[in-house]
């Protein structure tokens, strides 16, 4: 049962199964990294958590429990109506909702919900009895209703639907908001995303830089015949379903200390002598057939004394320091014109080539000021 399903993200994009819930510890690690860099990052701010599940959301729990500690001004969380989701089976309103005088047996399926917490409520209200209501609409983030909440907020934090990542990021950028959201690393080279990376308008968060993360899947949408994840029991003996998703990252425009740590690198000669990578040690570096750049297959193999353009894996952005490097572009396979003149168009092959062998997509960088 404890088996990673590497294709799960692509499957989510195909069939629009976006019900992956983030674990509390993953949220805590990322937010604490921002607080380590700036202890007042959330102080006097209104935080919006769209695309959430009010009763089961770890985003809502985390920010509600830390409301006073962080000095928040207001917390807003919204959910998406079950009837508007691709998967509707197994839905049951929670006791939290059914025991409330606001409960409506029709609206529980057709309307989104909104949860709010203010300083007065945080001081006077039990954390388990927070203020909520039904939205007028289904809670779609693109609706005028939720967009108005976006405009009210200072910071947006969430795990948006994987299949709607492009649209969700555009919605945030349009609102000119500070944010931290979860997405797949391959989104870095989307046509809508990469220019924001190269212009240092967004970057990767510090807490996830390799491997995968486990997300919680609601029992009601688990396909037990195909489920390849992990089943664990909580303290009540209830089954909790986890699915590993590879290549997950936080996308953000919130400053953090890791972003300003320079990479300590060896010279080209020392890499050839001492590199731990067999592709480099005793062999050296090659230039692409169809790009004016040096192939560097590993971030830690970037030579400290090379002044020209270098092609590096997209995972380089986990350690990208904008004071040390500048991003020139990416391979043309990611979009026409992305290489900023490095591509030999006459090759007619947008993927990078060495000895006519195709290399995986690359980001092109060079040292700043060289």
N, C-alpha and C positions, 0 to 999 in steps of 0.2 A: 504493500500500500504506500510505503514511503518512497515514492518515485516521482522525479520531476517530469512535468509535461511541457517540453520546450515549445510546443506549437500552440499553447493555450492562448497567447495573446493574439496571434493571427486568427485563431478560431473565434475569439471574441469579436474581432473586427468583421469577420464574415457573417456571423449569425447574431451579432449585436447583443451578446450576453455580457452585460457590463456590471454584473452584480459581484464585484470584488471589493470586500471591505478591508480597510487598512487596520493593522494591529496597533494597539496603544503604544507599545514600546517603540515602534518605528516613527510614530508621530512625535513622541517624547524626545527621541534622539535628535531629530532634525530641529525641532523648535529650541531645544537646549543649546544647540550649536549657535543659533542666532543670538540667543541670550548671553552666551559666553562672550560673543564679540561686542554686543551692545545690550546691557541689562535693561535698557528702557525701550527696546524695540517695539514692545506691545503697549507701553504705557500711554494712557489717554487715547487709545485707539479703538475704533469700532471694527470688529473682526466678523467677516461673513464666511459661513461654511455652507456653500450651495452644494447641490448634488448629494445631500446627506440623508441619513436615515435617523430620524430624531431619537427613537427609543434605543436603537442598537448601535449608534454611531460612536466610534472611539474619538473622532474629532470633537464632537459635541461634549463628550465626557471629559476629555482632556482640558479643553478651554474653560468649561464650566467649573471644574475642580480647581483650576489655577486662576480663576477670574481675578480674585483680589491680589494674589501673589504677583501676577503680571501687571496689575494696575489698569486693567481694561476699562474702557468707558462703556462699551456695549458689546454684547455677543448676539449674533443673528445666525440661525441655522434653518435651512429649508430642505424639504424632501420632495420627491417626485411621485406623483400619484400612481398607484399600482395599475390602474386601467390604461395608463399611457406607456407602460413598460412592455417590452417584448415578452417577458415571462410573468405570468399572472398566477400560475398554479401555486397552491399551498398557502395563499395569503390568509392570514388571520390578524385582525387588529390586536394590539397588545392590551393587557390589563390596564396599563398606564392610560391608554386612550379610552377604553370602554367604561372605565370607572369615573371618567371625567364628565361633568354636566355638559361639556361642549360636544360630546360624542354624537356623531351623525352616521347612521349605517350606510347612507348613500355617499356622503362626502368622503368617508374613509377610503373609498375606492377611486373616486373621480377627482379629488382635490389633493393638491400637495399640502404639506403642513409647514408651519413656521414656529420656531422656538426663539424666544428673546430673553435676554438677561441683562439687566442694567445694574448700576452700582447700588441703587436703593434696594432692588430685589435681592441682590447678592448678600446684602447685609441683613435682610429681614426674612428671607425665604429659605426653607429647607431645600438643599440642592436636589433632592429627589422629587420636588413638587414645583417645577419651573413653569413659567408662563408659556402657553402655546395656543395655537388656533389653526383653523384651516385657512389656506390661501384661497383667493377667489378663483384661481386657475389651477392647472395641474402641477405647477412648480418647475416647469421647463425653464432653464436658466436664461433662455433667449426671450422669454416673455417680458412685456413691459413691466409687469409686477415685480419680477425678480431683478430685472435690470435696474429698476428704481432702488432696490436694496443694494445692488452693486454700487450705484452712484453714492449712496449714503455711507458705504463702508470705506475704511482706510486700507485694510488688509484682507485678502482673500486666501483661504487655505482649504484645500480639499483634494480628493482623489476623483477627478472627473471621469465620466465614461470613456473608456479607451477608444471606442469607435468615434467619439466626438472631440478628441483632443484638439485637433486643428481649430474647430469652431469655438471651443471653450477658451483656448488661449487668445484667439482673435477678439473674443468678447471681453476678456480682461484687459488686453492691450488698448482696445477702443476706449475703455473706461479709465485708462491711465492709472491703474491701481498697483500697489505693492502686493506681491503674491508669493505663494509657495504651493505648487501643485505636483502631483505624481504623474509620470508618463513613461514611455519606453524610450530607451537611448536612441533608437533609430529615428525618433521624431526630431532629433537635432539637425538632420539634414533635409527636413521637409522644406519645401520652397517658402512656406509661410513662417518658418522658424529660424532657419539658418542666418538670414540677414540680421535678426535680432541678436544672435550669438556673436556674429562678427563685429557688430557695433557696440557690444558690451551693454546691451539693454536687458539681456537675461543671461543666466549662467546656471550651472549645475549646483545643487545643494551639497553639503559636506558629508552627510551621514551614510550615503550609499554610494559605493564606488566600484563594486564588483559583485559577481555572483548573482543571486536571485533573492526574492522575498516571498514569504508565505502570506497569502491573503485569505480572509475568511469568506466562505461561500454560504449563503443562507440555505438551510436544509431543503426548503421548498423548491429550489431550482436545481438541486443536485441530480444529475443523470447517473443513477447508481450503476447502470450497465457499462458506462464509459468512464466513470470517475477514476482518476489516476492519482489523486492527491493523498492527503493524510487525514485520518480521523483520530481526534483526541477527545477525551472527556473532561468537562469542566468540574468544578467542585460539587455541582449538583448531580453529577453522573450523566449529564446530557451530552450527546455527541456534537462535536464542533468540527466542521469540515474545512480543511485548509488546502489551498492549491498554490503550488510554487509557480511564480512567474519570473522568467529570466529577463535581464536587461532593464530592470526598473531603475528610474532615477527621479530625484526631486528637481523640478525646474523652478527657478526663483529669480527675483531681482532684489532679494534681501542680502545685505552684506554679511560675510562670515570670514573668520580668520584663515581658514584653509585656502581660500581664494587668493590670498596674498603671500603664501609661503612659496619661495622660489624653489625650483627643482635643483637638486645637487647632481650634476652630470659629469661624466668623464669626457676627455678629448676623444677625437676620432681614433687616434693611434692607440689610446688606452682601451677603448672599446674593442678594437680588433685584437688586442692582447688578452684582455681580462673579462670580456663580456660573458655573462652566464648564458647567453643565447647562442646556440650552435649556428644560427643563421648569420651571426655577426663575427663570432670569435674565429680568428684565423682566416676569415673570408673577406670581410670589409663591407662596403656599401656599394649600391648600384644606383644609377639614374634610370628613370623610366624611359621607355621607348617613345612615348607619346606625350610626355609632360616635361617641362623644364624644372624638374625638382628631383631631390634625392629621396629614395625610398628608405624610410626608417620604420621597421615593422613593430617596434616596441617603444613605448614612451621613455623607459629608463635607458634606452640606447640612443637617445638624441645626443649627437656630439656637441660638446660645449664650444667648439671652435669652428663650427661651420656657419658661414655667413649667408648662404643662399636659401632658397626655398626648399622645404622638406615636406614630404608626405607622411602623415602619421595616422594611426587608427583613431576613430572617433572617440574611443575611450580616453584619449589624451585630455579631453575636456574635463575629466575628473580631477586633473591636476593642473589645469590651465591657470597660469598667473598672468594677468593682463599687463603687469609691469615688466615681465620677463620676455613674453612673446606677443606677437601680433598674428592674427589669423588672416591669411591672404584670401583663402577661398576653399573650395572643395572640388572633387572630381566632377566632370561634366555629366556623369551618370546620375547625379543628384539634381541637375537642372542646367539648362542652357545658360552659359555665361558664368557659371559658378566658379570656374577656375581663374577668372580675372586675367586671361591672356596666357596662362601657363600651358594650355592644351595645344597640341599640334593638330589642328582641325583636319589636315589632309590625311591623318591616320584613320579618320572616320570611326574610331573606336573610343567611346567616352570612358570606358573602364581603364584604369591604369594598367600598363603592360610592361613586363620585363622579359626580354627575349621572346616576345610575342605570347607570353603567358599572362593571363589576367590576374590582377591583384584585387583584393576586396577594396571597397570604396575608402577614400582617404580624405583627410582634411589637410590643407596646405598651410604651413606656418613658417615664420622666420623669427630670429631674435629681434627684439625691439631695439631700434637705433642702429642696427647693423646694415 
